[in-house]
Amino acid sequence: MNDNVFYRNIRKEYPIVDRGEGIYLYDIHGKRYIDACSGSAVANLGHAHKKVVQAMSEQAKRIAFAHLSRWTSRPLQRLADMVASLAPGSLNKLYLVSGGSEATESALKMARQYYLERDGRSSKYKVISRWISFHGNTIGALSMTGDVRRKKYGPLLLNFPKVAPAYCYRCFFKREPENCGLECAYDLERVIKLEGPETIAAFIAEPVVGAAAGALVPPPDYFKVIREICDRYDILFIADEVMTGFGRTGTMFAVEQFGVVPDIICVAKGMSAGYIPLGGLIVKDEIYEVFKHGSGVFVHGHTYGGNPLAAAVAVAVIEVLLEEKLVENSRVMGEYLLEQLKENLSKFSIVGDIRGRGLMLGVELVADKATKRPFDPKLNMAERVTLKLMEHGVIVYPGTGAADGEAGDHFLLAPPLIITKEQVDELVGLMVKAFAELEKDLVKGL
Ligand SMILES: Cc1ncc(COP(=O)(O)O)c(C=O)c1O
C-alpha cells in the first residue's frame, strides 16, 4: 500500500496498530504488546474503556462542537466543577485548550497578561524554567523547555532564563542528597536577582520530570523553597502537570506531595486519557479575580478549546478515575513496580538508576555504573533498548540527552493506572528476558 504519511522519523519502520484493550495493544498481525508507557503517559484508563466510549458517542450524537466564544455547555461546566473539587487550594477555574503544549503556551501568556491586568504597565514577561525539562513543542513552550528538542530551533526561541534541575543522580552542584542544602532550588533566587525580579512573570516546573529525563523526583522540600522564592519576588509558580496530572504519580496532582499550592497547574494527557485531544489550565481564584476586575478578557484562545465533546470525555474519564480508585492503584502498583524493577533490573550492567513516583517510573542507562558514564550518543542506546523490549512485547518511552545535553539515555515506564499486580509481574518478567538478551549481545560486541 502507498504510504503518504509524513512520519516523525521517516527512516523508521512503524508497526501498524489495530486495536487496544485494557493495558494491551495489538498490531495488525495479532501480536500483543503491553502498553507500558500509555503512549506517553496518556492512556491512563487503558484502551477501549466502555464507559468513556459510551459517553463519547452519546455526546457526539447530541452536540460535538460549539465555539466557546459564543457558547458554553453542560459538560464544560460539569468538568470545571469536578476539577475545582479535585485541585488543591483555591485552584478553581478551568481554561481549556487541546493539548499539553497549548496548555503551557497559554500559561505563559496568562502570566504575562495577569501582571498587565494587575499593574497596568507591567515589565514582567519572562518565564524561568529548568534545564532537563520538557514543556512542549510550540515556540513559547519550547522556549521554556530545557532539553535536546530545543537545539535546532535556537534562533526562533524566546530568551527565557533557565535554572538547574533537581536531578539528584547527576547533581549539577556535585552534592549528595543527604546534605545538598537544596542548591538547585536556591539557583532560582540567584537567577531572579541576576535577571531582575521586575522582569520575571513566572517560574514553570514539572513536579516530577517526565520526557526529558525519565521520572526525576525532587528532594522533599524542594518545592517549598521554590514557593517561598516565588512569593518573595512576586512571581507566579506554574506547575506543569501535563504528564503527572490526574493520578499518574499516586496523588491527583503530583505537586500535592510536596506540600505547596501553585498558582496555575497545566494539565492535558491524563485529563482525557487519550480518548480525545485536550489540555487546560487550572487557575487560582486570585488570578481569575484580577482578570475579572481588569479587562475581563484573556486575549487568547484556540478553536477547539473547551468543545462539548472533549469536555464530556474528560468528565467520563475523571468519573472512572474516581469510581475505580485508580489514583490509589497508581500509588500501590507504582510502589510494587518500582520495588520489582529494583530487584530484577538493577543487576544488569547498563542499568544506572531506577526511580520515580507512582506509576511514573524511569530507568537511566549507563555505560559504566561506578562512574555513571553515559553511553556515546551515537550508539542510540535508548532506542536500542526500546526496540529490544518491543520484540518482547513491551512498549516504553525512550529519551536522550539528559546527562549533559548530548549523552544520557533513559526510558519512561508509565503503564495505564488500571494495571494489576499480575500484569506488573508479567511486565517485569518480559523486561528481564529482554535485558538478558541485550546484555548477551553487548558482551558479544553486537
Ligand atoms: C510536562 C509536559 N509538558 C508539556 C508537554 C507537551 O504536551 P503535548 O505533546 O500534548 O503538546 C508534555 C508532553 O509530553 C509534557 O510531558
Ligand as a Chemical Component Dictionary entry (heavy atoms), coordinates in Angstrom:
data_LIG
# 
_chem_comp.id                   LIG 
_chem_comp.type                 NON-POLYMER 
_chem_comp.pdbx_formal_charge   0 
_chem_comp.three_letter_code    LIG 
# 
loop_
_chem_comp_atom.comp_id 
_chem_comp_atom.atom_id 
_chem_comp_atom.alt_atom_id 
_chem_comp_atom.type_symbol 
_chem_comp_atom.charge 
_chem_comp_atom.model_Cartn_x 
_chem_comp_atom.model_Cartn_y 
_chem_comp_atom.model_Cartn_z 
_chem_comp_atom.pdbx_ordinal 
LIG C1 C1 C 0 5.372 18.010 31.118 1  
LIG C2 C2 C 0 4.905 18.192 29.708 2  
LIG N1 N1 N 0 4.512 19.402 29.289 3  
LIG C3 C3 C 0 4.077 19.607 28.032 4  
LIG C4 C4 C 0 4.022 18.585 27.118 5  
LIG C5 C5 C 0 3.540 18.829 25.716 6  
LIG O1 O1 O 0 2.295 18.210 25.518 7  
LIG P1 P1 P 0 1.747 17.895 24.046 8  
LIG O2 O2 O 0 2.620 16.849 23.461 9  
LIG O3 O3 O 0 0.332 17.425 24.312 10 
LIG O4 O4 O 0 1.763 19.170 23.282 11 
LIG C6 C6 C 0 4.417 17.296 27.507 12 
LIG C7 C7 C 0 4.396 16.174 26.556 13 
LIG O5 O5 O 0 4.984 15.149 26.757 14 
LIG C8 C8 C 0 4.877 17.103 28.837 15 
LIG O6 O6 O 0 5.273 15.894 29.265 16 
# 
loop_
_chem_comp_bond.comp_id 
_chem_comp_bond.atom_id_1 
_chem_comp_bond.atom_id_2 
_chem_comp_bond.value_order 
_chem_comp_bond.pdbx_ordinal 
LIG C1 C2 SING 1  
LIG C2 N1 SING 2  
LIG C2 C8 DOUB 3  
LIG N1 C3 DOUB 4  
LIG C3 C4 SING 5  
LIG C4 C5 SING 6  
LIG C4 C6 DOUB 7  
LIG C5 O1 SING 8  
LIG O1 P1 SING 9  
LIG P1 O2 DOUB 10 
LIG P1 O3 SING 11 
LIG P1 O4 SING 12 
LIG C6 C7 SING 13 
LIG C6 C8 SING 14 
LIG C7 O5 DOUB 15 
LIG C8 O6 SING 16 
# 
